Amino acid sequence: MGTQSDRHEDGLGPELLAQLRDGAEVLGVFDEGQDIALDLHERLFDPSTKQRTLAFLQSPQYEQAVNTYQRLTTGPVALQNPHTSDGAA
């Protein structure tokens, strides 16, 4: 006999479970972004805040969450590579 959690997951179906996982992924990254926004508000000029912000924005988790969010809402999106130049000064 499976656990109660197993029984609930069996009734949801793979498509709904995938949607729930996608939503949880996006919300987790959003929550981390909110923490960083608070740090920026409270300690804007602290070097560790700058490092944390840049690491977050360049992380694979952030990029994946952006892609997942776009797929869920409007379709795929191409993120700009911060290491390329678009000709702007």
N, C-alpha and C positions, 0 to 999 in steps of 0.2 A: 504494500500500500504506500503510495507516494505521500509526500508532505502536502500540506494545504497550499503552499506556494506552487508546487508542481501541478496541482489540480487546476489552479487559476490560470497558469500559463498554458496548459493544454486547451483550455476553453477559449483563449484569446485568438489563437491562430497566428501563423508566422508573419502575415502582413501587418497585423496590428502590433505585434511584438516589435517588428522592425521600425514601425513608426514611433513607438514609445521609446525605443533605444535612440533613434535619431533626435527626438525631442529632448531626451535626457542629456544627450551629448551637447546640444546647442545651449540648453539651460545651464549646464555646468560651466561652459566657457563664458556665457553671459554673466554668471555669478562671479567668476574670477575677474572679469572685466569691471564689474561694479566695485569690487574690492580695490582694484588698481585705480579706478576713478576717484575713490575716496582718498587713497594715498596721495594722488596728484593734488587733490583739493587741500589736504592737510599738510603735505610736505613736498610742495612743488619743486623746490630747488635741492632736495636731498638726492645725492648721486645714486643711492640705492633704489630710489623710486624710479629714476630714469632707466637704470639697468633692468629693473623688473618689468617696466612698461615695454621697453624694446624687446626683451626676451619673450614676453607674452605675445606681442604683435608679430614676431617672427617665428613663433612656435608652430610645429605641425598640427597641434591640437586646435589652435586658432584658425589656421587655414582650412582644416577639415570641417570645423564648425561653420565657417563662412560658406563653404561649398554645400554643406548639408542644409543650412538655412535657405540658401538660394534655390537649391533643388526642391525643397519643400514649399517654397513660396512663389518663385517666378521662373525657375529653370537655372541652368548652369551659369556661372559668372567667372570671368577671368580676372584673377587678382593681379595687380601691377607688381612687378618685381622691383623692390626698392633699390636694387643694384643696377638697374638700367636707367638710361636717361631718356626723357621724352622731349628733350630740347628746351625745356623750360629753365629759366635761370633762377 
